[in-house]
Amino acid sequence: NTPPRVAMSGRCATPHVWPGVASTSGPGRRRTGRTTCRAMRAGPTTPAPTYTNTWVDRFWLKQFHRQVAIELGEDPNSATGEYDATMRRCVKLVSTSKTSGEAQARGERVLRSLLPPGFAFGFKLFIASLPEWFVARHAAKVTPFLLPWLVGPSKVIDAPLNLPVDDTSEVPANAVYSALTKMKLEIAARQIWEIDPNKLSYAPVGDDTDKHKKTFPGNAVPGFQQGVLLQRCRVLEESGCASVCLNVCKLPTQKFFNETVGLAVTLVPDYETFECRFVYGKTPPPVELDEAFNTPCFSQCPITREGNGRKDFLLSGKKK
């Protein structure tokens, strides 16, 4: 029997199944009965934003570019830190990988190389004694300050209702207020409440007319401020490649946080809007159930335009 094949972004030749889903009846068939994949034009139709890189952005872009060059066995001194050149090398990183596991391992090594030595171990020890909601909320709060050089602007949001966090219990709406209240420091707690920028979104105690509103004092719905919305992912837009998104960003990031750091996080890209949602405190689904892998190739992908050779495995997410 011919083994089933799964399309990579930019390798949308037939016969094959749709990306990310194993076939049960040979090439050209998908379990749900959908037919062959056709390359699609992904993303919004409006022009891409104009980005202004600060010296900090340029510094981190150059470090990232250098590490990608090292993974490719190329001269790191050739890394300019220019965004388009960096994305070209990211596309090359996945297109030259022999397996999806190799592509993901490369992406994870690049991610780890940007962190100080011992960071993962130290951070894991630091958060071990803290409630997951507390760590998840504060991880979300710092994300928009750490990633704009790579992915563009983002903002903190509540976990979307269709992406619920693992812990379904109510949590303190304001961690400092909650701690001061428990120490019987009501006056200080009230001062914290007065300067809380989120206080207008809280509902009065006992008001259950809108179950998705926060309550004051002290409680919030599960997932409060544990999400981050990337408003238009620059990596996805400028690389034009779903395989870069999945193998260099999504899977390595999820693995690093879930397995190494001990903080659950799920990344959910939207191929129509190029938005991406980080949900801290949510364990990602298995690859075979993750909708992010159920995408046709992008017609604007550089590998699609080249049209030479095949890398069917890279959108499957499975480490073959």
Salt bridges, closest charged atoms under 4 A:
GLU71 OE2 - ARG109 NE 2.74
GLU74 OE1 - ARG89 NE 2.69
GLU74 OE2 - LYS92 NZ 2.43
ASP84 OD2 - ARG88 NH1 3.75
GLU102 OE2 - ARG106 NE 3.78
GLU108 OE2 - ARG112 NE 3.31
GLU108 OE1 - LYS255 NZ 3.44
ASP158 OD2 - LYS214 NZ 2.82
GLU194 OE1 - LYS199 NZ 3.35
GLU237 OE2 - ARG232 NH2 2.89
GLU238 OE2 - ARG234 NE 3.12
GLU275 OE1 - ARG277 NH2 3.11
ASP290 OD2 - LYS250 NZ 3.01
ASP312 OD1 - ARG310 NH2 2.13
